[in-house]
């Protein structure tokens, strides 16, 4: 009997040891799971931090480009001020063309023709190309000036009221009767 009791005690001790080891294993597994969760959270935090860093870098680049664009715009605004201070000078040939009675548009056309033909503006003003263009422009202006303006409609005439007029009031009817009878 003693053997049986010792065996049963041993089996109970074995069961307790097994239970203790399984509890320890469970605790170890729990701590490992917690550690894995913490690592995942840290990785998530790291990924969020990386995303924020990338966004910050992108915004800094945009900021730099905007500053450059702003500087360019500012320099462009300053450039016309300098050009306004210096009066545009006319060439001798342009002055002669203006003296002949050509408009600014015509002088610009003469300069364009001169560049195309490789001649001076004075020679280009005498060319057939410029003369044809000028005739065409003159005809356009003439037709625009001679065209009739839009009709503004006819003057509204007050309709005469007689005995057949619709919506004739009794007072108006009496007035018409008196007028017709000569009273």
HUFENSUL-V181459 format. One record per backbone hydrogen bond with DSSP energy under -1.0 kcal/mol. CO is the residue of the C=O (numbers start at 0). NH is the residue of the N-H. If there is no record, write none. Layout:
# HUFENSUL-V181459
co/nh
CO/NH
CO/NH
This chain:
# HUFENSUL-V181459
co/nh
0/4
1/5
2/6
3/7
4/8
5/9
6/10
7/11
8/12
9/13
10/14
11/15
12/16
13/17
14/18
15/19
16/20
17/21
18/22
19/23
20/24
21/25
22/26
23/27
24/28
25/29
26/30
27/31
28/32
29/33
30/34
31/35
32/36
33/37
34/38
35/39
36/40
37/41
38/42
39/43
40/44
41/45
42/46
43/47
44/48
45/49
46/50
47/51
48/52
49/53
50/54
51/55
52/56
53/57
54/58
55/59
56/60
57/61
58/62
59/63
60/64
61/65
62/66
63/67
64/68
65/69
66/70
67/71
68/72
69/73
70/74
71/75
72/76
73/77
74/78
75/79
77/81
78/82
79/83
80/84
81/85
90/94
91/95
92/96
93/97
94/98
95/99
96/101
97/100
102/106
103/107
104/108
105/109
106/110
107/111
108/112
109/113
110/114
111/115
112/116
113/117
113/118
119/123
120/124
123/126
126/130
127/131
128/132
129/133
130/134
131/135
132/136
133/137
134/138
135/139
136/140
137/141
138/142
139/143
140/144
141/145
161/164
168/172
169/173
170/174
171/175
172/176
173/177
174/178
175/179
176/180
177/182
